[in-house]
Amino acid sequence: MIDYNPNNERIKREYFIFLKEAKRQSVDTVDAAAMALARFEAYNKHRDFKAFHFKQAIAFKDHLAKQNNQATGQKLSKATINASLAQLKRFFQWLALQPGYKSRLNYSDAEYFNLSDKDSRIAKAHRARPIPTLEQIKHVLGTMPSQTAIQKRDRALIAFTLLTGARDGAIASMKLKHVDLVEGSVFQDAREVKTKFSKTFTTYFFPVGDEVLAYLAEWVAYLRGECLCGNDDPLFPKAQMALDANGQWEVKGLSSEHWSNGSAIRRIFREAFHAAGLPYFHPHSFRSTLVHLAQSVRRTPEELKAWSQNLGHESVLTTFTSYGQVPQSRQGEILQALRAGKSPQDGDGAERVADALLRKMLEKGLVQSSG
């Protein structure tokens, strides 16, 4: 049995170039498309794409529903299945318009990759994820050791994530010159920092406590004073590895290299939270913590907009719909107060956000005033 089809490989290569260059998709998106196609081809025994028939899509959906996740051993989630099928649907829709395939494929056949309405709703359902509280994060920082260079780096790393809400990929590529302790900001320059959608913006440190800022300031002073690092050196360098007397690899301090991605950062977070006796919270969850912090006190619409921009969002709506759900505990408090015939205290700022958004929509003529 062949493990590849040369015709398929050629057209897949064209499709990946199309995604990257024409659709401006990220490497991760292209990789996801490649993985979905590889899984489909393996199931379909690498049959030529020109022989595609809608029954293959139906059979493949049934096949995925029976597969187990290699990491958990459980059935693939509806969300995972839906993501793979969506990639295949887009590919075969594109393929049906290509020379040499137009006469062989029906554009509408790609629709058979759709999940049922029920399964699609399950796949897209929002599930509230636990996020760390500000007190939990500060507890972790307070329990982290700081004797060695690596320990100092790891503590400053978690402090920096809380101060900025930066994504782990961006943090891994940060340089010393991007941090301005005098102004209290970090310049996320897309020419050098791996920001989402290659946005360039300035983040000012969030008001999360002077002790958190002190951890970062101590680290920057250590890099410049003790390590004699320059502006173009990484803000959080990789560990330098060397062989010990027994020929085993061990950490010998800091290197002058950046991490290539955020995997090491996530490992540091996991180890720090577990050492503090807390469940693991990944770096991205800190962004939700910061949004809930904004909701917990009274803020003007202008302040909420600045808070949103600080996270790299162009719209306040993005911030508070993606990260700003009402916590379940607060939801219960509000409903209990309403049942008692009382007006709940405005602790999450949701009403002010709604008012500000409504005013903006009225100004732009997106909605009509009923008054």
Buried (B, 14 or more C-beta within 10 A) or exposed (E): EEEEBEEBEEBBEEBBEBBBEEEEBEEEBBEBBBEBBEBBBEBBEBBEBBEBEBEBBEBBBEEBEEEEEEEEEEBBEBEBBBBBBBBBBBBBBBBBEBEEBEEEBEEEBBEBBBBEEEBBEBBEEEEEEEBBBBEBBBBBBEBBEBEEBBEBBBBBBBBBBBBBBBBBBBBBBBBBBBBEEEEBBBBBBBEBBBBEEEEEBBBBBBBBBEEBBEBBBBBBEBBBEEBEBEEEBBBBBBBBEEEEEEEEEEEBEBEEEBBEEBEBBBEBBBEBBEEBEBEBBBBBBBBBBBBBBBBBEEBEBEBBBBBBBBBBBEBBBBBBEBBBBBBEEBEEBBEEEEEEEEEBEEBBBBEBBEEBBEEBEEEEEEEEEEE
